[in-house]
Amino acid sequence: MGKLVALTLLGAGLALIGERLMTLRERTNAYREVEPVEPQNCHLIEGLENGSEDIDILPRGLAFISSGLKYPGMPNFAPDEPGQIFLMDLNEQNPRVQALNISDGFDKASFNPHGISTFIDKDQIVYLYVVNHPHMESTVEIFKFEEQQRSLVHLKTIKHELLKSVNDIVVLGAEQFYATRDHYFTNFFLVLLEMVMDLRWTYILFYSPREVKVVAKGFISANGITISPDKKYFASRMLCLRSPG
């Protein structure tokens, strides 16, 4: 009798895993055949050979690019080098990237940049908000862009218990932003289990110095995020929601 129960439970478990794998396959189109497409008017930007994760572009054509992300399960072409923020002027005929120097006092050795977003205040000062994963934690770093020196001055590190596994960020104003949590776990194998089991534990977070709250939840993975110019709507991969307030 015991063996029969064990076999029944094993069969039910395998069936559940099989159904979850098929659902994951359909959702991600992981096995869909992709026809090769010849890129047009594209060329490799020298200096970004180690890859780039995110980009944000100012209205006047200056682009900030995060590079060097180290994350479980993801390939890394320079595992012994810290992450960097690059600047590229899209107004140039042949744009080139320049690594921005970061001010002293910031732990550059553990810099692990992910999503980025810019904010321009009333005095036209540019601030860069960067999702950082030092030692596989999640923080948001605030920098001031010094255009003449082509450098970043570190101003503040934001930590909060809800800022976990942060993927991307979009800034609304001074120290106000939305952030996405792409996974509940950080261990690579647990992340796979999370996706296979369809655990909808991730969310979108609103942060301000006065209030921190989850504004949308119940997602398998909340990834990149952006907001409309009038700030009435924000959109994340797989969803589009009305902005609260």
SEMARKE-564989 format. One record per residue (C-alpha): residue in one letter; y, x, z. Coordinates in steps of 0.25 Angstrom, whole numbers, plus 5000, padded with zeros to 4 digits. Example, Ala and Ser with C-alpha at 12.3 -4.5 7.8 and 13.67 -1.06 7.14 Angstrom:
! residues 2
A498250495031S499650555029
//
This chain:
! residues 245
M500050005000G500950115004K500750184990L501050054983V502350044990A502750184987L502350174972T503150044972L504350104978L504250224969G504150144957A505350064961G506150184963L505850244950A506150114943L507550114950I507850264946G507450234932E508350114931R509450194937L509250304927M509250204916T510550144921L511250284922R510750324908E511350194902R512650214911T512950354907N512350354893A511750484897Y510750484885R511550424875E511550504862V512950564859E513350604845P514050734844V515550714840E516350834834P517650844843Q518950834835N520150914839C519450974851H519451114856L519051194868I520151224878E520051364882G519951384897L519151254900E517851314897N517351274910G517551134908S518651034913E518450904921D519750824921I521150824914D522450754917I523650764907L525050754911P525950664901R526650794896G525250854891L524850944903A523350934906F522650964919I521250994918S520251014929S519051114927G517951174934L517351054941K516051094949Y515250964952P513750944955G512950924942M514050964933P514051094925N515051204928F515451314919A516151394930P515451364943D516151484950E517551454946P518451354953G519051234946Q520351234939I521451154934F521951184920L523251144913M523351114898D524551084890L524150984879N525550994872E525051134867Q524451144853N523251224859P523151184874R522651284883V522251274898Q522851344910A522151354923L523151304934N523351394946I523251324959S524051364971D523551444983G523051364995F522051284986D520551314986K520451344972A519051404973S518451274976F519351194966N518451094959P519351004951H518850874945G519750754941I521250774940S522550684939T523950714939F525250654945I526650674941D527750634952K529150594950D529650734949Q528650764938I527750854947V526350854942Y525250844953L523750864950Y522650794958V521350854956V519950804961N519350934968H517950954973P517951074982H516551104987M516150974981E517150884989S518150804983T519650824985V520950794977E521850904975I523350884972F524150994965K525551004960F525651064946E526651174944E526951174929Q527751294928Q526751384936R525551304929S524951294943L524451194953V524951184968H523951124977L524551014986K523450934993T522050914994I521550764996K520250735003H519750595007E518350545011L518350454999L518650564989K517250594986S516650644973V518050624966N517950634951D519350594946I520750554951V521950484945V523350504953L524250384955G525350454963A525550564973E524250574981Q523750434975F522550434966Y521250364962A519950454962T518550424958R517250454965D516250484955H514950504964Y514650464978F513750594980T514050734976N512650794975F512250794960F510850734963L511450624972V512550594961L511350574951L510650484961E511950404963M512050374948V510650344946M510650244958D511950184953L512650204966R514050154964W514750224976T515850294968Y517350244968I518750254965L519750294976F521250274978Y521850384986S523250394992P523850455005R523850315011E522650255006V521250295001K520250194996V519150164986V519750074975A518450054966K517050074969G515650044965F515450144954I514350244950S515450344946A516950344946N517350454937G518650484930I519950394933T521250364927I522350264928S523250184919P524750234918D525250104925K524250144936K523649994936Y522250034932F521350154934A520050184926S518850264930R517650294922M516850164921L517950074927C519350024926L519949964938R521349904942S522149994951P522349934965G523749904968
//
